[in-house]
Each structure stands twice: as C-alpha cells, then as structure tokens.
C-alpha cells in the first residue's frame, strides 16, 4: 500500500503542490527517489536514513521507492527531507496515514534528526492554505509562515517532535507570527545643503513612484539624496508587505520571521552581473529588481553598468514583472520598483567645471552618457542636473523641509491615489496609469494642453514622454491637493523632463 505526504516545489514566488508517495515492497534492499529530483533531493535518502537511525528506527530489508508527483516538475532544494521522512514513517505505520496526508511539510534534516530552517516557508503556507491543509515546518521557519492565518502552522525542532505530534504523545502548539518592524530612517533631507530642486524631484518621485535620474559632478550629493529617499516613502500596505515578504522569504532575507513594513532599498554595485540584477543563476532565483519590488532600486554610476544589463531593464520598467527564461525554467517574478539612477556628466566627472575638465570636453560627456540608450533614457520621468556644492555652502544652516514634513505630503498624495484607484487593483500609483484612465484623470486645462503641445512639437517628445509628463503633472497636482491638472503643473513636469541643454 502506498503512503502519501504533501510538500511544495517552488516556481518563482509560487509554490506548486507536490505529492510524496512512498511504497515499501518486497525485493532487494534499496532506497530510491524518482520524480525529477536534483542532487540535493537525491541526497535526502542518506539524511533521512541517518535521522531515523538516531531515533532507533531501522529501515526494513525491502525496496523503498519515493515518487515525487507530478514527475515532470523539477524538484530542487533540501526542503524535501521532511516530507520524504513523513511519507516513509507513514508507510512504516509509525505515524497515522491520515495525519501525514492532512498536512504540507517542508524542512531539511540533520543527521541527528534535528530540523534545519529552509527558505520559502511563507509561499508554502499560502499553498497549504489553498489546499486546506496544515503546514509542518522547522521551528525557526514557522514565525514567517504563521503570518498566513488561513492555515495552521506547526513548528517542530526535530523529527522526533514530528512523530510525537502526529502520534498524539506530545502535540505541538501552533506557531505565532514574527514581529512587524518599521525601521526608522536616521537620515534627514535637511542634512543635504542646498539642492532644493533635487529635493523637490525626490518628493515628486516618491509621491507617484516615478523613475528619476540625477546627473552631476562627484561630491554634488547624488548618493546622499538617494539615501534619504526611504525616509520620505510611506510604509508598505499589508498587501504590499505580503508581496515583498514572499520574495524575501525565497531568498532567506526574513529575520526571525519578522515582516518589515519599510520599503526595500536596493543599491547593487555597477559590477553586478545580469543574473544578479534581473534574476537567474541556479534555480532562476530573483534578482535585485525583484528584491526592490514595491521599493527603490538605486543604481549609482549608472553608465558604468554593462550595456546588456541596462537594456534588460527596459521591459521590467514598463510591465512591472520579469520573466526569467532558462533552459530548464521559465519563472515570472514581480518587480514594480522605482528606479533612481545617478551618473557623472562624463568619465572624469568635471565636465561642467572648465578648470577641472579634461582635454576631451565636451565630447567625453557625450560619449559617456551615450552608454545609456535613448529608449532607456526615455523611460525616466524626472531628469535633474545636480550642481556642485561649494565648501562655503557647507557652513550654511540647514534649509528646506525635514524628511518628516515631506513624508507627510507624500503620504497624503498617495492616499489620494489609493482612493482614486481603489477599483483598479492593477493600478496603485500615478506611474501605473495608462490608456483611457490616464485621459480621464490627467487631462490638463486648455492652457496646460496648449503648453504641452507646443513643448512636444518644439522638443520632439515621443508618445511615451508625452504620457509620462501627464503622469508627473498628475502627481504634482496631487501634492498640491488640486483636483485638476493645470498649466503650472504641466510646466513643472516639463521642467523635469527637458534638460537645460535641450531648452537652449
């Protein structure tokens, strides 16, 4: 008779149900695992055998076959140890079969039978809830899985605890979710001396989730400004926190099962590979753009990134998701992030300073920034030039609003957008608006429309640029509390889209 247990196999952020079937039949003693297992899954037989030996459970001198169904789905990871052990214990009639079949389990076994935490407990709990089963996992992974209150989560410390729980000798209590944390940002916008225009651009970008690029010489404060962006962003909504935590769970980034309400802020180095940025590698894992989902992806020294990496950003910026296609895996990850890029005006960085610029100016600036293709540059809603700051300016008192004041305005603007898009779940901020909805909410008045048409004709704006200006203008109007988009909103949006060089 075949004993059954249940577990999951990861495909992106989705956890697909897998049935673990165990048959103990007469024949030469053997322990085989079938169903497209990888090396880690195949090695489970040795860990399971050693864990059972530590409990004084001897395997019978028979043929043991473990089948992971569906057999055509690749099985990767060490979390199959526990479900294989549960199915085997059920086949040996050590634990009740109905108890084994009524739960989804995952966990890695040590040789002494203790359970090692594994990644992906949160997506596994979502699948267990959909299958109307309890989730059995290592105790160290149970705190994050317990956030899914639609299913019972049981955290065990060892395989012995699992046996005693299923046999009724010592039932395990239900796990409790980890703590909700909101990290306080100690960096304040008032720390940045001057740069009021750049601060205004940050506020607009944060309010509408618009993409921003800053160009300026070294030491002008580009990285300093970007580092203060998390301090003006509103906390994650419960839905956004769950989405973000699902990705972080797959990467093992949840600390003690706690879910953070702070928005992600990822800043990869410019030497990062395409797999690190977009996703891929062994198992098609999520990349930086997915880890920045619902948050900020800050790319300093933007032109220094490989051209292939930069070009792969074009499609995720538009769609908010990325398909990682490999020979043995096609995985889709969400990546609705805000891209903030910083770049020097040229290779040496001092193009705008005649006394320090190299002998190739201004040609070096054109060559350097040409590493950013036109289609990619067209996807930035806001473009600002950050001027250098003199050492005399550093003695000036702090200027402008504090991060708390700006954050209040940003949160108010986002609440307006949340109310506006409450009936359209796929649209959350103004940056997501398109088509007929954009015409409805961002149609400017007569003067604003006339100004926008003249600018489009004068500077040869593309259709994408035209629509992005309307989205930015809608965000500026939300920050002002204005119900309609007027000429001054269009004018400010245009000022962040058209560089001073182009205007001249």
Beta strands, then each sheet from edge to edge (+ up, - down):
strand 1: 3-11
strand 2: 14-25
strand 3: 30-34
strand 4: 63-69
strand 5: 103-105
strand 6: 108-109
strand 7: 115-116
strand 8: 134-138
strand 9: 153-156
strand 10: 180-181
strand 11: 212-215
strand 12: 259-260
strand 13: 265-266
strand 14: 279-280
strand 15: 285-286
strand 16: 296-299
strand 17: 321-326
strand 18: 329-334
strand 19: 338-343
strand 20: 382-385
sheet 1: 1+ 2- 4+ 3+
sheet 2: 5+ 8+ 9+
sheet 3: 6+ 7-
sheet 4: 10+ 12+
sheet 5: 13+ 16+ 19+ 11+ 20+
sheet 6: 14+ 15-
sheet 7: 17+ 18-
end
